Amino acid sequence: MQLTVGLRWLAGSAEVDPRLIALLAAIEARGSLKQAIAAVGMSYRHAWERLGRLESVLDARLVELERGRGARLTALGKALVEH
């Protein structure tokens, strides 16, 4: 018998895709949504869908995008990555 133990991230009753936490960490490290998406192997559309869904559940922004300046995490986005 094989036993596997893991952690689940929940936002309310919605389970958070662990790749989304990896995406947030990659955004923080690279400062670019495009580079972060490539690093975690997620499509641009899928990444935006997941981010949007979680931001909606949390009723707060996780990522700030500025034209010509890339992407950066909000305080909440940083807290998720740290935890």
JORAKA-V144850 format. One line per field, one symbol per residue. ss: DSSP state (H for helix, E for strand, C for the rest). psi: psi as a letter, one per 40 degrees, with the letter a starting at -180 (. if undefined). A space follows every 50 residues. Layout:
ss=???
psi=???
//
This chain:
ss=CCCCCCCCEEECCEEECHHHHHHHHHHHHHCCHHHHHHHHCCCHHHHHHH HHHHHHHHCCCCEEEECCCEEEECHHHHHHHHC
psi=hhhhhiihhhgbehhhhdddddddddddddehdddddddefiiddddddd dddddddefiidhhhhheeaiiiidddddddd.
//
